[in-house]
């Protein structure tokens, strides 16, 4: 059995405090927008401005990233 809380705690550790609520909201399973945002933030090194400037057209989430939803 996987210790989900332990796994999530380890995953949250390197995430800047300002970005952690997005990941917590995404993990509830109630916010697709938060889940997309969390993936994009992780990809862009947790830099919000970089998510908006993303040019990775090959990414399956590109059409749904923040600012394009």
C-alpha positions, -999 to 999 in steps of 0.1 A, spaced: 0 0 0 13 35 -9 16 61 18 -1 89 -3 4 116 24 41 107 26 46 108 -11 27 142 -14 47 157 15 80 148 -2 67 162 -35 56 195 -18 90 200 -1 108 216 -30 78 236 -43 78 272 -33 53 280 -5 35 304 -28 27 276 -53 18 249 -28 -19 257 -26 -23 250 -63 -9 215 -58 -31 209 -27 -62 220 -46 -52 198 -76 -48 167 -54 -84 170 -42 -96 160 -76 -121 187 -77 -102 213 -99 -91 204 -134 -78 240 -137 -56 236 -107 -43 202 -120 -33 218 -153 -18 248 -136 2 225 -113 16 205 -142 26 237 -161 42 252 -131 62 221 -124 74 220 -161 83 257 -160 103 255 -127 75 270 -106 77 304 -125 42 317 -131 52 341 -158 69 314 -177 37 294 -179 21 323 -198 51 324 -222 52 287 -229 61 278 -265 60 241 -262 35 234 -289 41 197 -287 29 195 -251 -5 179 -248 -15 205 -223 -4 235 -244 -39 244 -256 -52 243 -220 -24 262 -201 -32 293 -180 -43 322 -201 -56 299 -229 -84 281 -211 
